[in-house]
């Protein structure tokens, strides 16, 4: 069995790849055409990164290419050589299982015209072109160097979809309306341009990363009146759209810390199940959160927004957790209320939530679009 066939077989056995047409596309477009000789592979649980080099260790390189492994192809927007293996990941080849999951959600029909946001290495553009025809795929990439490498990769694979160097946050009005929009980067605030450029009944699939907890696969359908409505369909982890990269909290900002305490363990809020993260993020738009383990079972949580900050410390030796907040909002108090509201709803799971996007922004809802989550008072 060839390596591409083995990869397709493994994804099929795991249930990540169920559509025969996408299996055929993956066999027709081997992934190796789209992976550079030197790159950084990421373990399936994202806890370990290791260098791969096609010339120095070809077996390790090929094993990474033909396994369900994400591969980083750019560090620090190109400022750090991949040979160092150290830096912020800013472009990558997504894990094949996640590629398959989003393509199966997109589910294009013959003749559909698809807009891809984030060309990356070019592999998904080639898969789409194999399925639909190169003239039915438009792929937008903000980084000119990444786009140039993708173009070379596509040429080597014998594929020629339309490639555009531009900020994908604005979509690409030159080819609208599109039957589908396929997004390959994390998005916090879904650009309305993607909705208005989609044909009524068309599909948008994207990694939704609201800023608290897990990332989510989101599947939307255009309603024809400037809206798109859809549900969450599982988890994901992606690099953010460049225009929406989070800014680290400035804990040196002016303002006095207000001290208090809580009985709620912050691990339940920041490291809880996906449904909790959706509920908290939906009630607290524009709020970011992060938690980290410390020594001896201790844990530190941070929350921040454009104007406020909070930090919460859990220590197993103490019943209550210390809380510090500053700025006009008490972010921990808001997050605690949002989490306990989710508990009061019966702890609904991720797939019961959905999102509506229109000209006014986006709203998260539970079960039906008419049941929008209450947003925290500013």
PAMARRO-853502 format. One line per field, with one value per residue (C-alpha): residue number from 1; residue in three letters; x, y, z. Coordinates in steps of 0.5 Angstrom, whole numbers, plus 500, padded with zeros to 3 digits. Layout:
BEGIN
nr = [NUM/...]
rest = [ALA/...]
X = [X/...]
Y = [Y/...]
Z = [Z/...]
REM end
This chain:
BEGIN
nr = [1/2/3/4/5/6/7/8/9/10/11/12/13/14/15/16/17/18/19/20/21/22/23/24/25/26/27/28/29/30/31/32/33/34/35/36/37/38/39/40/41/42/43/44/45/46/47/48/49/50/51/52/53/54/55/56/57/58/59/60/61/62/63/64/65/66/67/68/69/70/71/72/73/74/75/76/77/78/79/80/81/82/83/84/85/86/87/88/89/90/91/92/93/94/95/96/97/98/99/100/101/102/103/104/105/106/107/108/109/110/111/112/113/114/115/116/117/118/119/120/121/122/123/124/125/126/127/128/129/130/131/132/133/134/135/136/137/138/139/140/141/142/143/144/145/146/147/148/149/150/151/152/153/154/155/156/157/158/159/160/161/162/163/164/165/166/167/168/169/170/171/172/173/174/175/176/177/178/179/180/181/182/183/184/185/186/187/188/189/190/191/192/193/194/195/196/197/198/199/200/201/202/203/204/205/206/207/208/209/210/211/212/213/214/215/216/217/218/219/220/221/222/223/224/225/226/227/228/229/230/231/232/233/234/235/236/237/238/239/240/241/242/243/244/245/246/247/248/249/250/251/252/253/254/255/256/257/258/259/260/261/262/263/264/265/266/267/268/269/270/271/272/273/274/275/276/277/278/279/280/281/282/283/284/285/286/287/288/289/290/291/292/293/294/295/296/297/298/299/300/301/302/303/304/305/306/307/308/309/310/311/312/313/314/315/316/317/318/319/320/321/322/323/324/325/326/327/328/329/330/331/332/333/334/335/336/337/338/339/340/341/342/343/344/345/346/347/348/349/350/351/352/353/354/355/356/357/358/359/360/361/362/363/364/365/366/367/368/369/370/371/372/373/374/375/376/377/378]
rest = [UNK/UNK/UNK/UNK/UNK/UNK/UNK/UNK/UNK/UNK/UNK/UNK/UNK/UNK/UNK/UNK/UNK/UNK/UNK/UNK/UNK/UNK/UNK/UNK/UNK/UNK/UNK/UNK/UNK/UNK/UNK/UNK/UNK/UNK/UNK/UNK/UNK/UNK/UNK/UNK/UNK/UNK/UNK/UNK/UNK/UNK/UNK/UNK/UNK/UNK/UNK/UNK/UNK/UNK/UNK/UNK/UNK/UNK/UNK/UNK/UNK/UNK/UNK/UNK/UNK/UNK/UNK/UNK/UNK/UNK/UNK/UNK/UNK/UNK/UNK/UNK/UNK/UNK/UNK/UNK/UNK/UNK/UNK/UNK/UNK/UNK/UNK/UNK/UNK/UNK/UNK/UNK/UNK/UNK/UNK/UNK/UNK/UNK/UNK/UNK/UNK/UNK/UNK/UNK/UNK/UNK/UNK/UNK/UNK/UNK/UNK/UNK/UNK/UNK/UNK/UNK/UNK/UNK/UNK/UNK/UNK/UNK/UNK/UNK/UNK/UNK/UNK/UNK/UNK/UNK/UNK/UNK/UNK/UNK/UNK/UNK/UNK/UNK/UNK/UNK/UNK/UNK/UNK/UNK/UNK/UNK/UNK/UNK/UNK/UNK/UNK/UNK/UNK/UNK/UNK/UNK/UNK/UNK/UNK/UNK/UNK/UNK/UNK/UNK/UNK/UNK/UNK/UNK/UNK/UNK/UNK/UNK/UNK/UNK/UNK/UNK/UNK/UNK/UNK/UNK/UNK/UNK/UNK/UNK/UNK/UNK/UNK/UNK/UNK/UNK/UNK/UNK/UNK/UNK/UNK/UNK/UNK/UNK/UNK/UNK/UNK/UNK/UNK/UNK/UNK/UNK/UNK/UNK/UNK/UNK/UNK/UNK/UNK/UNK/UNK/UNK/UNK/UNK/UNK/UNK/UNK/UNK/UNK/UNK/UNK/UNK/UNK/UNK/UNK/UNK/UNK/UNK/UNK/UNK/UNK/UNK/UNK/UNK/UNK/UNK/UNK/UNK/UNK/UNK/UNK/UNK/UNK/UNK/UNK/UNK/UNK/UNK/UNK/UNK/UNK/UNK/UNK/UNK/UNK/UNK/UNK/UNK/UNK/UNK/UNK/UNK/UNK/UNK/UNK/UNK/UNK/UNK/UNK/UNK/UNK/UNK/UNK/UNK/UNK/UNK/UNK/UNK/UNK/UNK/UNK/UNK/UNK/UNK/UNK/UNK/UNK/UNK/UNK/UNK/UNK/UNK/UNK/UNK/UNK/UNK/UNK/UNK/UNK/UNK/UNK/UNK/UNK/UNK/UNK/UNK/UNK/UNK/UNK/UNK/UNK/UNK/UNK/UNK/UNK/UNK/UNK/UNK/UNK/UNK/UNK/UNK/UNK/UNK/UNK/UNK/UNK/UNK/UNK/UNK/UNK/UNK/UNK/UNK/UNK/UNK/UNK/UNK/UNK/UNK/UNK/UNK/UNK/UNK/UNK/UNK/UNK/UNK/UNK/UNK/UNK/UNK/UNK/UNK/UNK/UNK/UNK/UNK/UNK/UNK/UNK/UNK/UNK/UNK/UNK/UNK/UNK/UNK/UNK/UNK/UNK/UNK/UNK/UNK]
X = [500/503/504/498/493/496/494/487/486/488/483/477/478/478/472/475/474/468/466/469/470/475/479/480/482/487/490/490/494/500/501/509/508/506/511/518/524/525/519/517/512/507/504/497/496/500/504/511/514/520/524/523/529/527/535/538/532/528/524/522/520/516/512/510/508/504/501/495/500/500/507/509/512/513/516/515/512/518/523/525/528/525/531/531/525/523/518/511/508/505/503/502/500/494/493/490/484/482/483/478/473/472/472/467/463/463/460/461/456/459/460/460/465/469/473/478/481/488/492/498/502/496/494/487/486/489/484/478/481/481/474/471/476/481/477/472/477/479/484/487/493/495/503/506/512/507/503/509/511/504/504/510/507/501/505/509/503/500/494/492/487/486/491/490/495/490/488/482/479/475/474/475/469/472/469/463/458/461/457/462/467/473/477/484/485/482/477/474/470/467/468/461/464/464/457/455/460/456/450/444/444/451/456/461/466/471/475/472/476/473/478/476/478/477/477/470/469/463/458/454/449/447/440/440/438/445/445/449/446/449/452/458/461/466/473/479/486/488/493/489/487/493/488/485/491/490/494/497/495/499/499/503/497/495/490/489/487/481/482/477/476/471/469/469/475/478/480/472/472/478/480/472/469/467/460/462/467/462/457/462/465/458/456/463/464/471/474/480/482/488/490/496/498/503/507/504/497/497/493/493/488/488/482/483/479/480/480/480/484/483/487/485/489/488/491/489/491/486/478/477/481/484/481/484/481/482/479/472/469/470/472/472/465/462/466/463/456/457/459/454/449/451/451/444/442/444/451/449/454/458/454/447/450/450/452/448/452/449/451/451/456/455/451/451/445/443/438/435/437/432/435/441/445/445/451/454/453/459]
Y = [500/507/512/517/510/508/515/515/508/511/517/513/508/513/516/523/521/518/521/517/523/527/520/520/527/526/520/524/530/527/531/531/536/541/540/544/540/543/544/543/537/538/532/530/532/539/538/537/540/536/538/534/535/531/530/529/524/522/517/522/527/522/519/526/528/521/521/525/531/538/541/548/551/558/561/569/571/568/572/566/560/554/550/553/550/555/561/563/558/563/558/551/545/543/535/531/529/536/538/532/534/541/539/534/540/544/539/542/540/540/546/550/556/556/562/559/564/562/559/556/551/550/543/544/549/543/538/543/544/536/536/542/544/549/555/554/555/562/562/568/569/575/573/574/569/564/565/564/558/555/557/553/547/547/548/541/538/540/544/551/554/562/565/572/576/580/580/575/578/582/576/577/581/580/573/573/570/564/557/556/559/555/558/555/560/561/567/570/575/573/578/580/580/573/572/578/574/568/565/564/557/557/554/557/553/556/555/559/561/566/567/563/555/551/552/550/548/552/551/556/557/564/566/571/577/579/573/566/561/555/550/548/541/539/542/544/548/553/559/566/570/575/581/578/575/576/582/579/582/588/587/593/598/603/602/599/591/590/584/579/571/566/559/557/553/557/550/549/555/556/548/546/542/545/547/551/555/556/559/563/566/567/571/575/577/581/577/573/567/563/558/555/549/551/547/543/543/550/554/561/564/570/574/580/585/592/595/590/585/579/574/568/563/556/553/546/548/553/553/560/562/569/574/580/585/592/596/598/591/585/580/574/576/576/569/566/568/566/559/558/560/555/550/552/551/543/544/543/540/544/542/545/552/556/562/568/573/579/586/588/582/575/572/565/562/555/550/555/562/565/563/568/568/574/578/581/588/593]
Z = [500/498/504/501/501/508/511/507/510/517/517/514/520/525/522/520/513/510/504/498/494/499/499/492/492/498/493/487/491/495/501/500/495/500/506/505/506/513/518/525/526/532/536/536/543/541/547/543/537/533/527/521/515/509/507/514/516/511/514/520/515/511/517/519/512/512/519/522/524/523/521/522/516/518/525/527/520/517/521/525/521/521/523/530/531/536/535/534/529/524/518/517/514/518/521/515/520/521/514/512/518/515/508/509/513/507/502/496/490/483/480/486/487/493/496/501/506/508/502/507/503/498/500/501/495/491/494/493/485/484/487/483/478/479/475/481/487/489/495/499/503/506/506/500/501/504/497/493/496/495/488/487/491/487/480/482/484/477/480/478/482/483/488/491/495/500/507/507/513/507/503/495/492/485/485/489/490/492/494/500/504/507/512/515/520/527/527/534/530/524/518/515/508/508/509/504/499/500/495/499/502/501/506/511/515/520/526/531/537/541/546/552/552/546/539/535/528/526/520/517/512/508/509/503/507/510/515/516/521/524/529/532/530/534/536/533/534/529/528/528/523/523/524/530/533/541/544/551/557/560/567/568/566/571/576/583/584/588/592/594/594/591/592/585/583/576/573/572/568/564/563/563/558/551/553/558/554/549/554/558/551/548/555/555/548/547/554/553/558/560/566/567/572/578/583/588/585/585/579/576/572/568/564/560/556/552/559/565/568/573/576/580/584/586/592/594/601/602/601/598/592/592/586/584/579/576/571/570/570/575/570/574/577/570/568/575/573/566/568/573/569/564/570/571/564/565/563/555/551/545/539/542/541/535/532/528/524/521/520/527/529/532/537/540/542/545/541/537/534/537/544/544/550/555/554/560/562/561]
REM end
